[in-house]
């Protein structure tokens, strides 16, 4: 079987390396660092991603940055609908034609939304997405995931490909050296875990960093506390990692004494540091600060 005819399932022919380069040349596209564009050209990799996403036939998938369509073509047989959010107008315009050529029986499942995933709003989606599956630009991966989880309560699961170090931070738990702001903010919405490495060789151009998959599942709301209050607290706690919480939260709370009072009220040691606290403890501090 040739790469051009590699099948992801009924009616979908995946893109191989030659296909990706041909499409890019046809569109006069040169992958840009600004948009974090690294196109996946390996059919086996996109098959593995779809398998790891554990989709159901009723899922409405949200794909961010579909690019030339490598992952899109693999996802379409496994979901009810797919909404692709693409910021590049040339790529957004080409994607439906590529799907029409390579998966004609599935093109009706595809909707392309030309938008910035960092700013896209729920009203742009014809059907509320239930699963996020995407190869995310390295430079905006965490903000995109957090924005989409906040904007789309319908999202229940996610599987994203990100820079390996970012994957570590997203999935880290308290006490880890890489545990920080992304870890806590993602934990506010969902349970996250690393779901495996991705070889550099499956991308064009080959990036100078390693990649990994992060899977997450949304959990029930942890609290009714204002998310903005909680996130500002988390930002303050990690802004000066070497300081104890009493000192690190002094500006946020109004003074070191006020920070200590809130911490004691929340049952948290004022001498602890931010990296020692789980999201539940941050929630208790935020709740103690609320009128």
Secondary structure, DSSP 8 states (H G I E B T S, - for coil): --GGG-EEETTEE---HHHHHHHHHHTT----TTTT--EE--HHHHHHHHHHHT--TT-EEEEE--TTSHHHHHHHTTSSEEEEEES-HHHHHHHHHHHHHH-TTTGGGEEEEES-TTT--GGG-SS---EEEEE--GGGHHHHHHHHHHH-TT--EEEEEEEHHHHHHHH--TT-TT-SHHHHHHHHHEEEEEEEEE-GGGEES--SS-EEEEEEEE-----SS-HHHHHHHHHHHHHTTTS-HHHHTHHHHSSHHHHHHHHHHTT--TT--GGG--HHHHHHHHHHH--
